[in-house]
Amino acid sequence: MPYMPFRVLFASGLALLLGAEALHAQMPRERANPGGPIEEVFWAPNVVLGASVYQLPQSNLNLTIMHAFGIATNGVEDLFGLDGAANIRFGADYGVTDRLSIGVGRSRFDKLYDVRAKAKLLRQTKDGAVPVEVALKGDVGITTVENGFDLADRLNYFGALLLARKVSERISVQVTPMVSHFNTVFIERRGERVVEEENTHLAVGLAGRLVLSRRLALQAEYLPVFGARSDDTADAFSLGLDIETGGHVFQLFFTTSQWLTEQHVVARNADRFFAGDFRFGFNVNRVFRLGGE
């Protein structure tokens, strides 16, 4: 009976294979969730100067340094604006939940402190059931430079509804209706002209991103004001390059505005990009995970 062990082994193996196939056929078939959220609509909390729909995950801390130099087209005399007066903002934002973040910051100009919050209302889904990302952002600023003003006169505000869509793996767009308000504005004489500021400005931010590679993306941002505006102001425009390194997102850009909070960018930008009134700047974003897995 030399062939008996082989026959037994063969029959046993065949039975196991058939049994496994039958068991597999009876198991419920689970598919990957086709309606999960879209990732990486933008890489950083700001497009350039204005907020993006990017939302910090819960227990994550984002430290930001924003820096805008003087007008670059002055040439080598002031090293293309690097010798000019620069505005700097140091900021910190914390993810309270996956849908809510809060932050604080301090800017050099006007010795401005600001407190902000961003809430994600909707996330774009892969199956198209939710076609856009929706978020709300609010900011309250207080000027602390010595000027003799009362607290209420030092306050300024910003509110925005952020609507964005990742059109493809390479292209994202965002539209942002926004309002900027200053409790106190000025009327002054410049030569024979009287220059008057408005308390409230309405604008719509238009932004886009083009991903060049895993680590590089081009960004553009335009903030046109609609209706009444302060005298001698212009719509802000920025072009930037995002560099994603894992823990950091570096943003290098050319922009018209030296202001680094949106209410000031909308209400007090006086330069025009395509007239040559642009400056170099950069944002550095560093994310730290403080809790959870």
Residue, then its C-alpha position, 0 to 999 in steps of 0.5 A: m500500500p505504498y500510494m495510500p499516504f499520498r492519496v490520503l494527503f491529496a484528499s485531505g488537502l482538496a477537502l480543506l481547499l473546498g471547505a475554505e472556498a465555501l466558508h469564504a463564499q458564506m462570509p459577508r463581502e465588505r467594500a472600502n467606504p466609497g463615500g469617505p472624505i477627500e483629503e488634502v484640499f489644501w496643505a496649510p491653514n492659509v492659502v497665502l494671506g487668507a484662510s483655507v478650508y484646511q482644518l487641524p485634526q484634534s489635539n494638533l498644534n500648528l505654529t506659524i511665522m508669517h513675514a512680509f517685506g518691503i516693495a521688491t521692485n525698488g531694486v538692489e538699493d534696499l535688496f529688493g525690499l528685504d531692507g524695508a520695514a517688514n511685518i511679522r506675525f507669530g501665531a498658534d492654532y490648536g485643534v479642539t476637535d477634528r472640526l473646530s480649531i482656535g488660535v492666537g497671534r501677534s503682528r508687528f504692525d500696530k502691535l496687533y493681537d488677534v484671536r481666531a476660530k475656524a469650524k468645518l461644517l462640511r467635508q467633500t466626499k469621494d462619491g460626490a454626495v457632498p461636493v464641497e468643503v464648507a467652513l466658517k472663520g472668525d477673527v477679533g483683533i486689538t491694536t495695542v500701540e499707544n494711541g490714547f484710544d479706549l478698548a472698544d476703539r482698538l477692536n477690529y473684526f473679520g468673518a468669512l464663509l469658506l467654500a472649496r472643492k478639490v476638482s482633481e488630484r492636482i487642482s483645488v479652488q476656493v471662494t470666500p465671501m468675507v466681511s471686515h470691520f473696524n470700530t474706529v476709522f480715520i479722516e485725514r488731509r493729504g496735501e489738498r486731498v481728504v482721505e476717508e476710511e470706511n468702517t466695513h468692507l465686503a469682499v469675495g476671496l478667490a483662490g486656487r491651487l495647482v499641485l506640481s508634485r508630492r511636495l510642491a504646489l502653486q497657489a494664487e489668491y485674489l481678494p476683490v472688495f465690493g461696494a464702499r471702500s477706504d480711499d487709496t486702497a486696492d484689491a490684494f493679490s498674491l502668488g505663492l509656492d507651497i513646499e510640504t516636507g512632512g512636519h512643515v509646510f513652507q509657503l514662499f510668495f509675492t503679495t501686494s499686502q504687508w498686513l497679515t490679518e485678513q481684516h487689514v488685508v481687505a481694508r488697508n492694502a494700498d498696492r497693486f500687484f501688476a503695477g509692480d507694487f509687490r513684495f516677497g514674503f513667507n509663511v512657516n507652518r509646523v504641526f505638533r501632535l499633542g495627544g491621542e494615538 
